[in-house]
Amino acid sequence: MNTKTTISISEARVRLFEIAEEVQSPHTVFSFTEKGKPKVVMMSAENFESWAETLEVMSDFPSLRKELKETQKAIANKTYKKWAKFDDVFPGLIKTKAVVKKVIKKKVSHKK
């Protein structure tokens, strides 16, 4: 649920600490206006970091939106692609990881 509240900067100045608490709720945003025009937005630091991370991912993968649309269309039409399995892409990695875990476990049990 997205909650957006619009208030004047003057009102925000008076209610600053209260607003700072309110924006800690997920997806809660305040928009502050000056002379009726949007001027500033306040959101939690966690929400801001999430937005910044999303923007970074989208810039790293410029065709992401197109690929998501294609995926949604494929799901709707039930025309799925056959994706490579993890083992096909990284052969032996899971086995290597399991061996490493066993070795570490042995070393830890010998120390006791």
C-alpha positions as CSV (number, residue, x, y, z in Angstrom):
1,M,0.0,0.0,0.0
2,N,1.4,3.4,-1.0
3,T,0.5,6.3,1.2
4,K,1.3,9.8,-0.1
5,T,0.3,12.8,1.9
6,T,0.7,16.4,0.5
7,I,1.1,19.3,2.9
8,S,2.6,22.8,2.8
9,I,6.2,23.3,3.8
10,S,4.9,25.6,6.6
11,E,2.8,22.8,8.1
12,A,5.7,20.3,7.6
13,R,8.0,22.6,9.6
14,V,5.6,22.5,12.5
15,R,5.1,18.7,12.3
16,L,8.7,17.7,11.2
17,F,9.3,15.1,14.0
18,E,5.9,13.6,13.7
19,I,6.3,13.3,9.9
20,A,9.8,11.8,10.3
21,E,8.2,9.1,12.4
22,E,5.2,8.5,10.0
23,V,7.5,8.0,7.0
24,Q,9.1,5.0,8.8
25,S,6.0,3.0,7.8
26,P,6.7,1.1,4.5
27,H,5.8,3.1,1.4
28,T,4.7,6.2,3.2
29,V,5.8,9.4,1.5
30,F,5.1,13.1,2.2
31,S,5.1,15.7,-0.5
32,F,5.7,19.3,0.7
33,T,4.4,22.2,-1.4
34,E,5.3,25.8,-1.6
35,K,2.6,28.1,-2.9
36,G,0.6,25.1,-4.0
37,K,3.4,23.6,-6.1
38,P,5.3,20.4,-5.2
39,K,8.7,21.3,-3.8
40,V,10.2,18.4,-1.7
41,V,9.5,14.8,-0.9
42,M,10.2,13.0,2.4
43,M,10.5,9.3,2.8
44,S,12.4,6.9,5.1
45,A,16.1,6.3,4.5
46,E,15.2,2.6,3.9
47,N,12.7,3.5,1.3
48,F,15.1,5.9,-0.4
49,E,17.9,3.2,-0.5
50,S,15.4,0.8,-2.1
51,W,14.6,3.4,-4.8
52,A,18.3,4.1,-5.4
53,E,19.1,0.4,-5.7
54,T,16.2,-0.1,-8.1
55,L,17.5,2.8,-10.3
56,E,21.0,1.4,-10.2
57,V,19.8,-2.1,-11.3
58,M,17.7,-0.5,-14.1
59,S,20.7,1.4,-15.4
60,D,22.9,-1.7,-15.2
61,F,20.3,-3.7,-17.3
62,P,18.8,-1.2,-19.7
63,S,16.6,-3.8,-21.5
64,L,15.2,-5.1,-18.2
65,R,11.8,-3.5,-18.8
66,K,11.5,-5.1,-22.2
67,E,12.6,-8.5,-20.9
68,L,10.0,-8.3,-18.1
69,K,7.3,-7.5,-20.6
70,E,8.3,-10.4,-22.8
71,T,8.3,-12.7,-19.7
72,Q,4.9,-11.5,-18.6
73,K,3.6,-12.1,-22.2
74,A,5.1,-15.6,-22.2
75,I,3.5,-16.5,-18.9
76,A,0.1,-15.2,-20.1
77,N,0.4,-17.2,-23.3
78,K,2.0,-20.2,-21.5
79,T,4.9,-20.1,-23.9
80,Y,7.8,-20.6,-21.5
81,K,11.4,-20.6,-22.4
82,K,13.6,-23.5,-21.4
83,W,16.1,-22.0,-19.1
84,A,19.6,-23.4,-18.4
85,K,19.9,-25.1,-15.1
86,F,22.3,-23.8,-12.5
87,D,24.6,-26.9,-13.0
88,D,24.7,-26.3,-16.7
89,V,25.9,-22.7,-16.2
90,F,28.2,-23.4,-13.3
91,P,29.2,-27.1,-13.7
92,G,30.5,-28.7,-10.5
93,L,30.0,-25.6,-8.3
94,I,27.4,-27.2,-6.1
95,K,29.5,-30.3,-5.6
96,T,32.6,-28.1,-4.9
97,K,30.6,-26.1,-2.4
98,A,29.4,-29.3,-0.6
99,V,33.0,-30.6,-0.5
100,V,34.2,-27.4,1.0
101,K,31.5,-27.5,3.6
102,K,32.5,-31.0,4.6
103,V,36.2,-30.1,4.9
104,I,35.4,-27.0,7.0
105,K,33.1,-29.1,9.2
106,K,35.8,-31.7,9.7
107,K,38.4,-29.1,10.6
108,V,36.0,-27.5,13.1
109,S,35.1,-30.8,14.7
110,H,38.9,-31.7,15.1
111,K,39.5,-28.4,17.0
112,K,37.0,-29.3,19.7
